[in-house]
Each structure stands twice: as C-alpha cells, then as structure tokens.
Amino acid sequence: MKTSDMTGDDLLRVLATLANPHRLRVVAALAAERNYVSQLARELDISRALLQVHLRKLQAAGLVSADIEVSHDGKAMKFYQVTSFALQLTPQTIMAAVRTLHATSELDAEVRR
C-alpha cells in the first residue's frame, strides 16, 4: 500500500489507526517478526483482549494481516504480520487525498477515538 494509491478516506483511516501508541508498538513488534496473539501480548505487556482490539483496527486499515496455522499439538494459532506499506506525506499527497475524501460519520467517529 502506497500513499499515492490511497483515497482520502483510506489515508485518514491509516493515520487515525497509527495515532495510538499501543498500535505503533504492535506494528513495530510485528515488523521485527510475525507473531501470534498470546506471545505478542506477553511481549508488549498488554492483555490479549486489548491486543485483539488493536489488531482488528490495524487489520481493517490494511496495516497487518493474519494467517491461521496448526501447531504441533493440533492447536489453531493465528499469526499476524505487518503488510507492506509506505506512507509519504507531502502537501501534494494531502491535496490529492482531500479530493477523494468522503469521510462518513462512522469514519469521523473512528478518527476521534
């Protein structure tokens, strides 16, 4: 995902998603290596429930993806990894994004969180 390929709504969603310190820490940890929820929660010292919330938001913004794998003991494990993305914010990219901005009340509410 590149900034030039994003609509204004996409850019707003990504920026709002990354404007949270927990989600930045999740992206940084997953950039180092893909991981599953329980291990990642331990490494980041946050609850699995809170981590799940952040992972859902990151996934909805297209910043992380997940794959389910079966462990040696037959347990299904969901591994998360960072998706490839490059954001370049310039006055010109913001001008282009604004032309395609159709922020709905749902997106507006998400940005305020």
LODRENVO-248759 format. One line per field, with one value per residue (C-alpha): residue number from 1; residue in one letter; x, y, z negated. Coordinates in steps of 0.001 Angstrom, whole numbers. Example, Ala and Ser with C-alpha at 12.3 -4.5 7.8 and 13.67 -1.06 7.14 Angstrom:
<kolvos>
n = (1 | 2)
res = (A | S)
c1 = (12300 | 13670)
c2 = (-4500 | -1060)
c3 = (-7800 | -7140)
</kolvos>
This chain:
<kolvos>
n = (1 | 2 | 3 | 4 | 5 | 6 | 7 | 8 | 9 | 10 | 11 | 12 | 13 | 14 | 15 | 16 | 17 | 18 | 19 | 20 | 21 | 22 | 23 | 24 | 25 | 26 | 27 | 28 | 29 | 30 | 31 | 32 | 33 | 34 | 35 | 36 | 37 | 38 | 39 | 40 | 41 | 42 | 43 | 44 | 45 | 46 | 47 | 48 | 49 | 50 | 51 | 52 | 53 | 54 | 55 | 56 | 57 | 58 | 59 | 60 | 61 | 62 | 63 | 64 | 65 | 66 | 67 | 68 | 69 | 70 | 71 | 72 | 73 | 74 | 75 | 76 | 77 | 78 | 79 | 80 | 81 | 82 | 83 | 84 | 85 | 86 | 87 | 88 | 89 | 90 | 91 | 92 | 93 | 94 | 95 | 96 | 97 | 98 | 99 | 100 | 101 | 102 | 103 | 104 | 105 | 106 | 107 | 108 | 109 | 110 | 111 | 112 | 113)
res = (M | K | T | S | D | M | T | G | D | D | L | L | R | V | L | A | T | L | A | N | P | H | R | L | R | V | V | A | A | L | A | A | E | R | N | Y | V | S | Q | L | A | R | E | L | D | I | S | R | A | L | L | Q | V | H | L | R | K | L | Q | A | A | G | L | V | S | A | D | I | E | V | S | H | D | G | K | A | M | K | F | Y | Q | V | T | S | F | A | L | Q | L | T | P | Q | T | I | M | A | A | V | R | T | L | H | A | T | S | E | L | D | A | E | V | R | R)
c1 = (0 | 1377 | 70 | -449 | -2792 | -4959 | -8181 | -8599 | -10739 | -8043 | -5346 | -7466 | -8181 | -4488 | -3355 | -6064 | -5127 | -1448 | -2215 | -2286 | 858 | -291 | -878 | 2506 | 4122 | 2211 | 3362 | 6962 | 6895 | 5355 | 7838 | 10579 | 8819 | 5377 | 3781 | 655 | -1632 | -639 | 3093 | 2688 | 532 | 3234 | 5971 | 4009 | 2726 | -926 | -3967 | -4922 | -8364 | -6871 | -4371 | -7197 | -8950 | -5805 | -5092 | -8619 | -8167 | -4757 | -6149 | -9142 | -6731 | -4714 | -1586 | -1433 | -2671 | -3190 | -2825 | -4107 | -1696 | -1973 | 678 | 2438 | -124 | -3043 | -3993 | -5053 | -2920 | -3471 | -206 | -90 | 2409 | 2855 | 1730 | 3963 | 3102 | 4824 | 3355 | 4801 | 3014 | 3632 | 1385 | 763 | -278 | -2609 | -4117 | -4715 | -6208 | -8582 | -10042 | -11220 | -12272 | -15797 | -15476 | -18617 | -19886 | -18500 | -15023 | -15277 | -16168 | -13254 | -10810 | -11979 | -11236)
c2 = (0 | 3368 | 6828 | 7538 | 4533 | 5593 | 7564 | 10373 | 8077 | 5369 | 7833 | 9211 | 5692 | 4712 | 7892 | 7576 | 3942 | 4766 | 7658 | 5263 | 4296 | 688 | 190 | 1727 | -754 | -3629 | -2582 | -2237 | -5683 | -7312 | -5547 | -7414 | -10786 | -12239 | -13478 | -14975 | -13163 | -14766 | -14331 | -10811 | -9814 | -11087 | -9249 | -5990 | -6489 | -5897 | -8118 | -10402 | -8764 | -5286 | -6601 | -8174 | -4796 | -3130 | -5941 | -5688 | -1947 | -2463 | -5215 | -3067 | -306 | -2795 | -2478 | -6071 | -9401 | -12773 | -16463 | -19398 | -22277 | -25504 | -26034 | -29339 | -30150 | -29559 | -26120 | -23450 | -20329 | -17019 | -15399 | -11708 | -9904 | -6373 | -5781 | -3816 | -123 | 3163 | 6491 | 9704 | 12787 | 15914 | 18880 | 17432 | 13965 | 15599 | 17771 | 14673 | 12784 | 15615 | 15479 | 11914 | 12436 | 11242 | 10931 | 9353 | 9764 | 6278 | 7263 | 10608 | 8802 | 6385 | 9263 | 10846 | 7665)
c3 = (0 | 1020 | 202 | 3905 | 4184 | 1247 | 1226 | -1262 | -3407 | -3303 | -4314 | -7138 | -8420 | -8346 | -10075 | -12735 | -13300 | -13713 | -16091 | -19037 | -20977 | -21522 | -17801 | -16962 | -19363 | -17729 | -14252 | -15473 | -17100 | -14036 | -11747 | -13599 | -13265 | -12759 | -15953 | -17498 | -19902 | -23226 | -22640 | -21300 | -24290 | -26663 | -24781 | -24755 | -28313 | -27413 | -27744 | -24884 | -24761 | -24332 | -21797 | -19792 | -19615 | -18294 | -15835 | -14410 | -13831 | -12246 | -10032 | -8995 | -7976 | -5912 | -8049 | -9292 | -8009 | -9648 | -8824 | -10840 | -11340 | -13281 | -15967 | -16672 | -19356 | -16972 | -18265 | -15754 | -16104 | -14364 | -13310 | -12466 | -10280 | -9007 | -5438 | -3154 | -3270 | -2542 | -3553 | -2191 | -3410 | -1435 | -800 | 2665 | 1407 | -1098 | 1639 | 3782 | 836 | -27 | 3484 | 2795 | -808 | -1565 | -5337 | -6696 | -10212 | -11012 | -9840 | -11624 | -14865 | -14388 | -13941 | -17200 | -19198)
</kolvos>
